[in-house]
Amino acid sequence: MRLIKLLFGIQKKEAPKNLMKKFLIVGLGNIGEKYSNTRHNIGFKILDELASKETITFESEKLGTLARFRFKGRTFVLLKPSTFMNLSGKAVKYWLTKEKIPLENLLIICDDLNLPFGTIRIKAKGSDGGHNGLKDINAVLQTQQYARFRFGVGSAFSKGRQVDYVLGEWNEDENNLLPERLKKSCEIIKSFGTAGLNNTMNTYNGT
């Protein structure tokens, strides 16, 4: 009996190590209806798609709206900062700390002008690449050592029209192609939490 209790006790202690893994998935964007279908808000759009598939809803909390779900023993905390794009770092740091999530379990989703529309690029670290949301996160966290998922939005704009382009809405062709890209993006988020960053990069980069 004592041996059974001892074995049972060991199992009780060890199980949570796998069951309590937690990941913070941050989609970057700007709050407000006028931004909802813009290229710059692809981070929000991807998280909205994932929340819809998981039949969960976002709730307003400090510095953002959040939704949570579990998948294969992992807990995914989805965050859409309400601080506006250029001040995203404060929300990211707050929820990393509050949820006690390690930096290696953070994934930031953002748009990328340097990639053709729909191109996916997942990286373990890197510079902000001129993206103001990443720039603020780097400054607040004081590191570039976190995973980011860049979604290509293309660069079909004339000189001096970059802001208008990223804050512009998707064109008809892009809207027709988005559903498949959003589905792939949801797969990537789940893979990040279950298969790990390296496997996710190997599987999805360039797809």
N, C-alpha and C positions, 0 to 999 in steps of 0.2 A: 504493500500500500504506500509506504513511504517513497519507494522508487517511482511508483506511478505518479504520486503528487509532485515529485521532483521533476520528472519529465514533463508533466503538464505545466508546471511553473515555468520551465525553460521555454516551452512553446508559447506561452502567454507573453513572455517578454520579447521574444524574437519576432513574432508575427507583425507587430506594428511597424517594424523597420521597412517592410515592403508596402504595407497598406497605407502608410501615412505620408508617402511622397507627395510633395505639393509643388505646383508650378504656377508662376505668375506670367500670364500671356497678356501683353499690352498692345492694343491697337491704337496707333496714333491718328489724330484727326482734330477737327474743330467742332465744337458744339453748335447747335442751331440748325434749323431746317434748311436754311439757304446753302449750307455746306454739305448736306447729307449725301448728295449724289455727285460730289466733285472728286476729281482724281486724288487730291490731297487727303481725302478721307477713306482711302482704301483700307486702312487699318481698322477703322470702325466697321466698315462694310463686311470685312471678313469675319469679325467677331459676331456681328449680327447674324450672319449666315450660320455660323457654328451654333449660336444660341438657339436659332430656329430649329436646326437639326436635332439638337439635344432637348428640345421643348423646355427651355429655361428662359427666364426673363431677367433683364437688367434692373437693378434697384439703385436708386440714388444713395450714395454714401459719401464720406468725406473725400473731396478732391476728384470724384469721378462716379461713374456708374459701374456696378459690378454684377457678375453672374458667376455661379459655381456649378460644376458637375464632376462626377467621378467616372473614370474609365480605366478598366484593367488595374484596379488598385491604386490609381493615381487620382489626386485631386487637382483639378484645373481651376484656377481663379482668373477670370477674364476681366480685364480692366480697360475702360474707355475714359481717359482723363478728361476732367471738365475744366482744366486750366488753360485751354487753348494750346495749339501745337507748340508754340515757341517756349512754353513754360511747363513742358511735360515732366521734367525731372522731379519736381516736388512730389507729384502724385506717385511716380514710380518708387521713389525712395520710401515714402510713407507706407505704401502697401507691402513692399518687401519687408520692412521692419515689423509692421503690425502682424503680418501673416507668418513671420519667421521663415521666410523663403530664402535659401542661399542664392547667391548671384548666379551660379551655374544653372539654376532652374528658372532663369528669367529669359523670356523671348520677346523682343520688340518687333512689331510689324509696321512697316512704313512704305511709302511710295518712293520710287527711284526714277528720276528723269534720265539717267544714263543707261537704262535698260529698255529694250523695245517692249511695247505693250504686252502684258501677260507673262513676261519672262520672270522666272523665280530665281532668286539668289539668296542662299542661306549661308551665313558666315558666323564664325565663332567669336570674332572681335573685329575691330577696325575703326577707322576715322569716321567722322560724321558725313563725309562726302558732300558737304555743302547743305545738308538737311538740318534745318533749324531745330526740329524736334530732337534729333539725335545729339545735336550740339549741346542742348540744354541738359539732356540726360547725362552726357559725358561730364559736364561741368558739375552737376549736383552729385553724381555718384563718385566723381573724381577717378574714373576709370573708363577704359574702352573695352574691358574684358567681359563682355556679355554678348549673348547670341542675338543676332538680328536677322529678320526675314524681310528682304527687300522685294517689293512687287513692282515690276517695270510698268511705267505709264507712258514711256516714249518721250520724244522731244520735238513734236511737230509744231513748233512755234517759231515766230520770227524774232529777231533780236529785240530785246527789251520787253518781250511779252511773256516771260516765264511765269510771273505771278498770275497773270490772267489765265494761263494754260493750266497750272496746277489747281487753281480755284475754279476752273471751268468744269462743266459736266461732261460725262462720257458721250462720245458720238454714237451714232446708230450701230456702226460695225463693232465698236467696243462693247456696247450693251449686249449685242448678240453673242459675243464670245465670253462675257463675264461669268455666266452660270457655271461653265465647265472649270474656269479658273478658280472660282470661289470654292467649288467642290474639292479641287486639288489642294487648295489652301487649308481647308479644314482637315484633310488627311495629314498634312504636314504638321499641324499643331499637335494632333494626337500622336504622331510618330515621334515628335520631339520629346514628349513626356514618357513614351513607352519604349521606343527603340534607341533613344539617345541622340545627341546632336550629330556625331560623326556618321552614324548610319543614315540619319535623315538627310544630311548633306549629300552623301553618296547616292541616295535613292532619288532625291528630288531636284537637285541643282541641274538646271538646264532643261527641265521637263516643261 
